[in-house]
Every structure is written in C-alpha cells, then in structure tokens.
Amino acid sequence: MIPITTVSGLTVAGLIAGDVVVEQAFGINGLGSFLVQSALDKDFASVQAVALILVTAFVVINVIVDLWSLVLDPRLRARAA
Amino acid sequence: MSATAAPVLAPPPAAGARRGRRRSTLLRDPVAVAAGLFILGLVAVAVLAPWIAPYSPSAGSILSGNEGISSAHWLGTDSFGRDLLSRLIFGARLSLLGPALIIAISTLVGATLAIAAAWIGGWPDQVVSRVADILFAFPGLIFAMIAVSMFGAGLIAPVIALSISYTPYLMRVVRAAAIQQRALPYVSACYVEGLPAWKICLRHLLPNVAPILLVQATLSFGYALVDLAAISYLGLGVQPPAAEWGLMVSEGQSSILAGHPQESLAAGVMIILTVVAFNLLGDRLASRQGMELA
C-alpha cells in the first residue's frame, strides 16, 4: 500500500505533462494550452507563472501523499515520533 | 610502473568468463535480439535515408494530397501530396538524433557528476544530490517549454532542457552503483598502487558501473523520444516543413476527421514501435544485471 501511494504521487508529474498535450490535441482551454501558447509567443513571464503553479501543485500533492502514508502505516508514525 | 601494476590491475579471469556467458545468453534471447535488430535497422534507415527513400520528403503536388495506399505511394500521401514513406524515412533522422543527443549529454554530465559525488562524498555529494532532487520536481516537458519560451522553438532548446531534466535520473542510478563499487577492495588496491583518483574512477570504477549506465541510458532513450515527439507535436520543436514523427502526428491531425488518418497513424505507430523496442531492450539488459525496475 505504501509503495503504491508514493508512486501515485510521483505519477502526477507525468500527468501534468500529459495534460498539456491532451489540452492541445482536443482544443481545451486550460493551463496546459495557455502554457503552450505562451511558449510559442515567447511570453516568458506567463510560462514562468504557469510552470511555478504546476510545480507547486506537484510538490503540494507529494507532501500530502507523504503525510497520507503516515496515516496509512502506524509503523512510520512510530518511527517519526 | 605499468609492468608491475599489470597483474594486480588485470580483471580476474572469472569476470571475463562470466561476461562471455552473459553476452551469449543475450543473443539467445529472441525479444532482445528482435528489439536490437529493429533499432539497428532504424539507425541504418536514418543514415541511408537519401538512398532508400523513394521520393523527396518535401516534394509533392497538392493535387495528389491525402491519397491512400498504392503501389506508387506505399503508405499514401499527406495533405500536401508528399510521400508518407519517404517522410517517415527522413523523419527517422531528426526523431532519433534528438533523443541521441539528449542521452549523450545527460549520460556524460550525469555519470561525471555521480562518480565525482560518490568519490568525494561529504558536502559536495549532498549539494549534487539535493540539486538532483529539485530537478526531479520539474516534468521534462514543462522544463522544455520554459527553454523554448526563452530561446525560441527548434531542436536545440528542447534538447538542452530535456538533457538537464534527464541528468538526475542517470545520476541517481550511477551514484548508487558508484558508492557500492567504491567500497570494494579493488578500489583500495588501486589506491595503494598510487593511482590518481581520476584514473581509478575512469579506468576501474567507470567500467564497473557501465552496464548499469547502459541500462538506464537505453530506457531513457525511449522516454526522451516520446518527450521530444510531444514537444514537436505541440509545435515547440522542429518546425515544418521538416520531416519529424511528432510533427507528422500533429500535421496529420486535421486530416483525421476528413477520413485520412494515414499520416498521424504511420508516424504514431513508428514512435510506439521505436519506444517499445528501446524499452524491451533496456528491460532485458536490466534483468541480466539483476536490476529491479521501478
């Protein structure tokens, strides 16, 4: 259970990258297509901002996942305390 | 010095015999042989493209656009009437060159940093490892887009960005292996021999971590190819009218709804086959090293 939880958190990185491609492929207006458009327009500030948001999301999700594994496994809690 | 050092530094015969057995079992593994032959064939096609391709990759008449499979055009034509087989063959050049550059750069940088970090240890090792951890948080694709927005679309910017984001993956694996090797007696023996540190690392430590490096590089090649194809699909990589598989998928996209899926389909199938071949080969190489893949 613990390895699955950890890997599912790390998978989010791939999902973020995949989301960019999917939004472009199906013409969905979202952060991903905005990121692509900004990159094509050389709008560095927008790219920076969107990248910051996506990377922050990744970090936050992984922190939550790490904390969640503490909830799942009492042995980890005992070791942390 | 070399005359006296030779018997000590020569690899033990047992290791040589074991390596010979390994090589022969790899050649007896049909999946590994098929994947390897497919990759070799692709490289040959890419190198020999101008002699193999039946047509020019850029010449075509718009009047003969979106043709189906025929004896003149084995895979049909794209919306501009260009021969798809020729474009696939020429596309192999850019589609393989990009990942090859990425793997070459990230292997060189990653292995150098990893072995140096494992050798020196202490705070330089900590710094290198923490920087690698930070780089792990960035998906390669996002990193490449940042690079493109700074330096403009093309082959160079995404290749450099992806090289940087692939370096930590190679580094992590090599560092772990190098730390293991460093504790082995042969390193101490070399040290006692009075060999300089760089020589021990380059001539003795590196060959011993090379198989693991090869596995990681082979697997990463497949991922790098997908990432680069995604970047050119998004229009951030190589620009038209260049022939490149990722670009061909996006160029063929508008014809799919009109009932002509051949361009996207052909390029997509080539991407998938190539990545599967690299992954299978990497997987077989890994299992021969007794490596556990995540």
Interface residues (C-beta under 8 A of the other chain):
Chain A: V7 A13 G14 I16 A17 V20 V21 Q24 A25 L35 V36 S38 A39 L40 D41 K42 D43 F44 V47 Q48 A51 L54 V55 F58 V59
Chain B: A137 F138 P139 G140 L141 I142 M145 I146 V148 S149 M150 G152 A153 D227 A230 Y233 L234 G235 L236 Q253 A294
